[in-house]
Amino acid sequence: MGIFEELKEIVGEENFSRREEELLAYSRDSSFFQETPICVVRPRTCDEVAGIVRLASEKRVPIIPRGAGTNPCGEVVGKAIVLDLSGMNRIIEVNERDMYAVVEPGVVRDELNRALERYGLFFPPDPASSRVATIGGMLANNSSGLHAVKYGTTQDYVLALEVVLPGGEVIETGTLARKSSSGYSLCRLFVGSEGTLGVITRATLRLLPIPEHRETVAFTIDSLDELKGVQEAVMALLPAAFEFMDEICLRVLAEKKGLKVEGGSGIIAVEFDGVRGEAEACAERLRGRFGEELGAGDIWEMRKTLVPSLASYSDKSPLAVTEDIGVPVSKAPDAIRRVKEIYGEAGFEVAVYGHLGDGNLHMRVFGEPAPELEHAADEVYAYVIDAGGTISSEHGIGRLRRRYMEAQHGPALELMKRIKQALDPMGIMNPGCML
């Protein structure tokens, strides 16, 4: 019996596909990478996942776990068995008193929070793709989002995991206790591993009470020179979100989303949350201090849909190249200016936006792939590493940034490779990704 027939026996014929149109759909994620997979399987249980992984290990066939496919770095693209986990989408348990939820990897982040509203709880990490992003994908990337300045990243909310290892063995890591000093933190090993060490099939997530009130302040700046002063003033008030969008983003939002603004070198959007009086007081301290205040309106919706809106800015493609850098918070204003200088000197326009509160900057470069673009990207990453920063804050490495891992980690990269070899000696889990 061939491997395809064996896969059908595990998941059922209806959950197996080699149809050309489906293989084409799964040949891409949100990056510019493209490669046709061997087949697509859609397991419904942990036992099915274990059976698939065990079979892949025996046959030495690569396997790639996949959620919604929103990653911009080529994490879920390759000639492999694509393990589509979106059908494993049950919310198994919500414990209101101890504030945790047990979920499968295919649960969509926003759908989870809608289900949690009745309990007065929420799961804080909120990537821009939260409408479709799955919990499994967020775990694989250690995703964060607009509110990371206050609430941190996905790994901060993981209590326990169920993981299928590359040989098909199922393990459980973590506990329901809020803290533990009982050995290596295996949860943190698997969170952010991009599907290279195993398949997460269940997660126990820590939850928080929904804030009583949220208050937004949004305003323009006239010059990038104002950013340091703005940053100091906002950070002193402990914001829940603190976003920057440059002048290209401003023009696009004015044209495509109806943002009412005249001129300016960028937009600052700040959110405070918590007790109503405290949130309102913090917002009031900012109002009128900087630039033209914008009506709060749908500024957060505009921010979350910014990337597709940028496609309308130019007849040149908005490329995701150095699109997820992170620097120490105080260095973010300088990094914005330096990134614009580097790409400008290479002949490219670049839109810069991102999380000014935690030093995580995103960007889209307008142009076509060329040696000059690659050299500019090299220079940006060298600048970031020299500044004590990271080549990726929340989107991961994938295939896009793999070649910069040695510059980022030095000899520590060899230790990562040894961990990969120990857990996945056959090298079947998402080969070519990250390492």
C-alpha positions as CSV (number, residue, x, y, z in Angstrom):
1,M,0.0,0.0,0.0
2,G,1.4,3.5,-1.0
3,I,1.6,6.4,1.5
4,F,-1.4,8.1,0.0
5,E,-3.6,5.2,0.6
6,E,-2.3,4.9,4.1
7,L,-3.0,8.5,4.7
8,K,-6.6,8.1,3.5
9,E,-7.0,5.2,5.9
10,I,-6.0,7.5,8.8
11,V,-8.1,10.6,8.0
12,G,-10.7,9.3,5.6
13,E,-10.8,9.9,1.8
14,E,-12.8,13.1,2.3
15,N,-10.0,14.6,4.4
16,F,-7.2,13.8,1.9
17,S,-6.5,15.7,-1.3
18,R,-4.2,15.8,-4.2
19,R,-6.5,17.8,-6.4
20,E,-4.6,20.3,-8.5
21,E,-6.6,23.3,-7.5
22,E,-6.1,22.5,-3.8
23,L,-2.4,21.9,-4.1
24,L,-2.2,25.2,-5.8
25,A,-4.0,26.9,-2.9
26,Y,-1.7,25.3,-0.4
27,S,1.5,26.1,-2.4
28,R,1.6,29.6,-0.9
29,D,1.1,31.5,2.3
30,S,1.2,35.3,2.6
31,S,4.8,35.4,1.4
32,F,6.2,35.5,-2.1
33,F,7.4,31.9,-1.7
34,Q,5.6,29.2,-3.7
35,E,6.1,25.4,-3.9
36,T,3.6,22.7,-4.6
37,P,3.0,20.3,-1.7
38,I,2.8,16.5,-2.1
39,C,-0.7,16.3,-0.7
40,V,-3.0,17.9,1.9
41,V,-4.5,16.0,4.9
42,R,-7.0,17.4,7.4
43,P,-6.9,15.5,10.7
44,R,-9.7,15.9,13.2
45,T,-8.0,14.3,16.3
46,C,-4.7,14.1,18.1
47,D,-4.6,10.3,17.3
48,E,-5.0,11.1,13.6
49,V,-2.1,13.6,13.8
50,A,0.1,11.1,15.6
51,G,-0.7,8.5,12.9
52,I,0.1,10.9,10.1
53,V,3.4,12.0,11.7
54,R,4.4,8.4,12.5
55,L,3.8,7.4,8.9
56,A,5.7,10.3,7.6
57,S,8.6,9.5,9.9
58,E,8.6,5.8,8.7
59,K,8.6,6.8,5.1
60,R,10.9,9.8,5.6
61,V,8.5,12.2,3.9
62,P,8.5,15.8,5.0
63,I,5.5,17.2,6.8
64,I,4.4,20.9,7.4
65,P,1.8,21.8,10.0
66,R,-0.4,24.6,8.7
67,G,-3.1,26.9,10.2
68,A,-4.6,29.8,8.3
69,G,-1.5,30.4,6.1
70,T,-1.3,34.1,7.0
71,N,2.5,34.0,7.7
72,P,4.5,36.4,5.5
73,C,7.8,34.5,5.8
74,G,7.2,31.3,3.9
75,E,6.8,29.1,7.1
76,V,4.2,26.8,5.6
77,V,5.4,26.4,2.0
78,G,7.3,23.3,0.8
79,K,7.2,20.0,-1.0
80,A,5.7,18.0,1.8
81,I,2.6,16.6,3.3
82,V,0.6,19.7,4.4
83,L,-1.1,19.0,7.7
84,D,-4.1,21.4,7.7
85,L,-5.1,21.7,11.4
86,S,-7.9,24.2,10.8
87,G,-10.5,21.5,11.3
88,M,-9.3,20.8,14.9
89,N,-11.2,23.9,16.1
90,R,-12.9,22.9,19.4
91,I,-12.9,25.0,22.5
92,I,-12.6,22.1,24.9
93,E,-13.0,23.9,28.2
94,V,-13.2,27.3,29.7
95,N,-12.4,27.5,33.4
96,E,-13.9,30.9,34.6
97,R,-12.5,30.7,38.2
98,D,-8.9,29.8,37.3
99,M,-9.1,31.8,34.1
100,Y,-7.9,29.4,31.5
101,A,-9.2,27.8,28.3
102,V,-8.2,24.5,26.7
103,V,-8.4,24.7,22.9
104,E,-7.4,22.9,19.7
105,P,-4.9,24.5,17.3
106,G,-7.5,25.3,14.6
107,V,-9.5,27.7,16.9
108,V,-9.4,31.2,15.3
109,R,-8.2,33.9,17.8
110,D,-11.1,36.3,17.4
111,E,-13.7,33.5,17.6
112,L,-12.1,32.4,20.8
113,N,-12.5,35.8,22.3
114,R,-16.1,36.1,21.2
115,A,-16.7,32.8,23.0
116,L,-15.0,34.1,26.1
117,E,-17.0,37.3,26.3
118,R,-19.8,35.6,28.3
119,Y,-17.2,34.8,31.0
120,G,-15.8,38.3,31.1
121,L,-12.4,37.0,30.0
122,F,-10.1,37.4,27.0
123,F,-6.9,36.0,25.4
124,P,-4.7,39.1,24.9
125,P,-2.3,38.5,22.0
126,D,-3.9,40.1,18.9
127,P,-2.0,39.9,15.6
128,A,-3.4,42.1,12.8
129,S,-4.6,38.8,11.2
130,S,-6.7,37.9,14.3
131,R,-9.9,37.5,12.3
132,V,-8.4,34.4,10.6
133,A,-5.2,33.6,12.6
134,T,-5.4,30.3,14.4
135,I,-4.2,29.6,17.9
136,G,-1.8,26.9,16.4
137,G,-0.3,29.4,14.1
138,M,0.1,31.9,16.9
139,L,1.8,29.3,19.1
140,A,4.1,28.3,16.2
141,N,5.2,32.0,15.8
142,N,4.9,33.2,19.3
143,S,2.7,35.9,17.9
144,S,1.8,39.2,19.7
145,G,0.3,42.3,18.1
146,L,-0.9,45.7,18.9
147,H,-1.2,45.2,22.6
148,A,2.1,43.5,23.3
149,V,3.4,46.7,24.9
150,K,1.2,45.9,27.9
151,Y,0.1,42.3,27.5
152,G,3.2,40.6,26.1
153,T,3.3,37.7,23.6
154,T,1.6,34.3,23.1
155,Q,4.2,32.5,25.1
156,D,3.3,34.5,28.2
157,Y,-0.2,32.9,28.1
158,V,0.7,29.2,27.6
159,L,0.1,27.0,30.7
160,A,0.3,23.6,29.0
161,L,0.6,21.9,25.6
162,E,-0.2,18.6,24.0
163,V,2.5,17.9,21.3
164,V,3.0,15.1,18.8
165,L,6.7,14.6,18.4
166,P,8.3,13.7,15.0
167,G,8.2,10.0,15.7
168,G,4.5,10.1,16.5
169,E,4.8,10.0,20.3
170,V,2.4,12.3,22.2
171,I,3.6,14.3,25.2
172,E,2.1,16.8,27.5
173,T,4.1,19.8,28.8
174,G,3.3,22.3,31.5
175,T,0.7,22.4,34.3
176,L,-2.4,24.3,35.3
177,A,-0.4,26.1,38.0
178,R,0.4,29.7,37.3
179,K,4.1,29.1,37.9
180,S,6.4,26.1,38.0
181,S,10.1,25.5,38.6
182,S,10.0,21.8,37.9
183,G,12.6,21.4,35.1
184,Y,13.1,22.8,31.6
185,S,10.3,24.9,30.2
186,L,9.3,22.7,27.3
187,C,6.2,24.8,26.5
188,R,8.6,27.7,25.7
189,L,10.7,25.4,23.5
190,F,7.7,24.5,21.3
191,V,6.2,28.0,21.2
192,G,7.9,29.8,18.4
193,S,9.4,26.7,16.9
194,E,7.5,27.2,13.6
195,G,6.5,23.5,13.3
196,T,10.1,22.3,13.2
197,L,10.0,20.3,16.4
198,G,6.5,18.7,16.5
199,V,2.8,19.4,16.1
200,I,0.8,21.2,18.8
201,T,-2.6,19.5,19.1
202,R,-4.0,21.1,22.2
203,A,-3.1,24.2,24.3
204,T,-4.1,25.4,27.7
205,L,-4.1,29.2,27.7
206,R,-4.1,31.7,30.5
207,L,-6.8,34.3,30.2
208,L,-7.4,37.8,31.7
209,P,-10.5,39.7,32.7
210,I,-11.8,42.0,30.0
211,P,-10.8,45.6,30.9
212,E,-13.6,47.8,32.1
213,H,-12.9,50.6,29.6
214,R,-10.7,51.4,26.6
215,E,-9.8,55.0,25.6
216,T,-8.1,55.9,22.3
217,V,-6.0,59.0,21.4
218,A,-4.9,59.4,17.8
219,F,-3.0,62.3,16.3
220,T,-0.6,63.3,13.6
221,I,3.0,64.4,13.9
222,D,4.6,67.0,11.6
223,S,8.1,65.5,11.6
224,L,9.9,62.3,12.6
225,D,11.9,64.5,14.9
226,E,8.9,64.5,17.3
227,L,8.9,60.8,17.8
228,K,11.3,60.6,20.7
229,G,9.4,63.2,22.7
230,V,6.1,61.5,21.9
231,Q,7.5,58.1,22.9
232,E,8.7,59.4,26.2
233,A,5.4,61.0,27.0
234,V,3.3,58.0,26.0
235,M,5.4,55.3,27.7
236,A,5.3,57.2,31.0
237,L,1.5,56.6,31.0
238,L,1.7,52.8,30.5
239,P,-0.3,52.4,27.3
240,A,-2.1,49.2,26.3
241,A,-1.3,49.9,22.6
242,F,1.1,52.4,21.0
243,E,1.2,52.5,17.2
244,F,3.0,54.5,14.5
245,M,2.2,54.7,10.8
246,D,4.3,56.9,8.5
247,E,3.4,59.4,5.9
248,I,2.8,56.8,3.2
249,C,0.4,54.9,5.5
250,L,-1.3,58.3,6.3
251,R,-1.9,59.1,2.6
252,V,-3.2,55.6,1.9
253,L,-5.6,55.7,4.8
254,A,-6.8,59.1,3.8
255,E,-7.4,58.0,0.3
256,K,-8.8,54.5,0.8
257,K,-10.3,54.5,4.3
258,G,-11.6,58.1,4.5
259,L,-9.2,59.2,7.3
260,K,-9.8,62.9,7.7
261,V,-6.4,64.5,7.9
262,E,-4.4,67.2,6.1
263,G,-0.7,66.7,5.8
264,G,1.6,65.3,8.5
265,S,4.6,62.9,8.6
266,G,2.8,60.1,10.4
267,I,0.1,59.0,12.7
268,I,0.3,58.0,16.4
269,A,-2.5,55.9,17.9
270,V,-2.5,55.1,21.6
271,E,-4.9,53.1,23.7
272,F,-5.3,53.0,27.5
273,D,-7.4,50.4,29.2
274,G,-8.5,49.4,32.7
275,V,-10.6,51.2,35.2
276,R,-12.6,53.9,33.4
277,G,-11.4,56.9,35.4
278,E,-7.7,55.9,35.1
279,A,-7.9,55.2,31.3
280,E,-9.7,58.5,30.7
281,A,-7.2,60.4,32.8
282,C,-4.3,59.0,30.9
283,A,-5.9,59.9,27.5
284,E,-6.7,63.4,28.7
285,R,-3.0,64.0,29.6
286,L,-2.1,63.3,26.0
287,R,-4.9,65.2,24.2
288,G,-3.8,68.5,22.7
289,R,-0.1,68.0,23.4
290,F,1.0,66.7,20.0
291,G,-0.2,67.6,16.4
292,E,-3.7,67.4,15.0
293,E,-5.9,65.1,17.0
294,L,-7.9,62.6,14.9
295,G,-11.3,61.3,15.7
296,A,-10.7,57.9,17.2
297,G,-13.2,56.4,14.8
298,D,-12.0,53.2,13.3
299,I,-8.3,53.9,13.7
300,W,-7.7,50.4,15.0
301,E,-9.6,48.8,12.2
302,M,-7.6,50.9,9.8
303,R,-4.4,49.7,11.4
304,K,-5.4,46.1,11.2
305,T,-6.3,46.4,7.5
306,L,-3.3,48.6,6.6
307,V,-1.2,45.9,4.8
308,P,-3.8,45.2,2.0
309,S,-4.5,48.9,1.8
310,L,-0.8,49.6,1.0
311,A,-1.2,47.7,-2.3
312,S,-3.0,50.7,-3.7
313,Y,-0.2,53.1,-3.0
314,S,2.0,52.4,-6.1
315,D,2.0,50.5,-9.3
316,K,5.0,48.7,-7.8
317,S,4.5,45.7,-5.5
318,P,4.6,46.3,-1.7
319,L,7.3,43.6,-0.8
320,A,7.6,42.0,2.6
321,V,11.4,41.9,2.9
322,T,12.7,43.2,6.2
323,E,9.1,43.4,7.5
324,D,9.4,42.5,11.2
325,I,12.4,44.0,12.9
326,G,12.7,44.7,16.6
327,V,15.0,47.1,18.4
328,P,15.3,48.3,22.0
329,V,12.3,50.6,22.6
330,S,14.3,53.8,22.9
331,K,16.0,53.1,19.6
332,A,12.8,52.7,17.6
333,P,12.6,56.4,16.4
334,D,16.2,56.2,15.1
335,A,15.5,52.8,13.5
336,I,12.5,54.3,11.5
337,R,14.7,57.0,10.1
338,R,17.6,54.7,9.4
339,V,15.4,52.1,7.5
340,K,14.1,54.9,5.3
341,E,17.6,56.1,4.6
342,I,18.9,52.7,3.7
343,Y,16.1,51.9,1.3
344,G,16.0,55.4,-0.1
345,E,19.7,55.3,-0.9
346,A,19.1,52.0,-2.8
347,G,16.3,53.7,-4.8
348,F,13.2,52.3,-3.0
349,E,10.3,53.9,-1.2
350,V,9.3,52.2,2.0
351,A,6.3,52.4,4.3
352,V,7.2,51.9,7.9
353,Y,4.6,51.3,10.7
354,G,4.4,49.2,13.8
355,H,4.4,48.9,17.5
356,L,6.3,51.9,18.8
357,G,5.7,50.8,22.4
358,D,7.8,47.7,22.1
359,G,10.2,48.6,19.4
360,N,8.7,46.2,16.8
361,L,8.6,47.8,13.3
362,H,7.0,46.5,10.1
363,M,7.5,47.8,6.6
364,R,6.7,47.3,3.0
365,V,9.2,48.1,0.3
366,F,7.8,49.3,-3.1
367,G,9.6,47.7,-6.0
368,E,10.6,44.5,-7.7
369,P,13.1,41.9,-6.4
370,A,16.6,43.0,-7.4
371,P,20.2,42.7,-6.1
372,E,19.9,46.3,-4.8
373,L,16.9,45.3,-2.7
374,E,18.8,42.3,-1.2
375,H,21.8,44.4,-0.4
376,A,19.5,47.0,1.3
377,A,17.9,44.2,3.3
378,D,21.3,43.0,4.4
379,E,22.2,46.5,5.6
380,V,18.9,46.8,7.5
381,Y,19.4,43.5,9.3
382,A,23.1,44.4,10.1
383,Y,21.9,47.7,11.6
384,V,19.3,45.9,13.7
385,I,21.6,43.3,15.1
386,D,24.3,45.9,15.8
387,A,21.6,47.9,17.8
388,G,20.9,44.9,20.0
389,G,17.7,44.0,18.2
390,T,16.1,41.0,16.5
391,I,15.5,40.1,12.9
392,S,12.0,39.1,13.8
393,S,9.8,40.2,16.7
394,E,6.6,38.3,16.0
395,H,6.3,36.9,12.4
396,G,9.1,34.3,12.7
397,I,12.0,33.2,10.5
398,G,10.5,30.9,7.9
399,R,12.4,30.7,4.7
400,L,12.6,34.5,4.3
401,R,15.1,35.2,7.1
402,R,16.8,31.9,7.5
403,R,20.2,33.1,6.1
404,Y,20.4,35.8,8.8
405,M,20.2,33.4,11.7
406,E,23.9,32.9,12.1
407,A,24.5,36.7,12.2
408,Q,21.8,36.9,14.8
409,H,22.7,34.0,17.1
410,G,26.4,33.2,16.3
411,P,27.5,29.9,18.0
412,A,24.1,29.5,19.7
413,L,22.7,28.6,16.3
414,E,24.6,25.3,16.5
415,L,22.8,24.5,19.8
416,M,19.4,25.1,18.1
417,K,20.5,22.6,15.4
418,R,21.4,20.0,18.0
419,I,18.0,20.4,19.6
420,K,16.3,20.0,16.2
421,Q,18.5,16.9,15.6
422,A,17.6,15.4,19.0
423,L,13.8,15.8,18.5
424,D,13.6,15.3,14.7
425,P,16.6,13.0,13.7
426,M,14.9,12.2,10.3
427,G,14.5,15.9,9.6
428,I,10.9,15.5,8.5
429,M,9.3,18.5,10.4
430,N,9.1,21.6,8.1
431,P,12.6,21.2,6.5
432,G,14.1,24.4,5.2
433,C,12.2,26.5,7.7
434,M,14.1,28.5,10.3
435,L,17.4,26.5,10.5
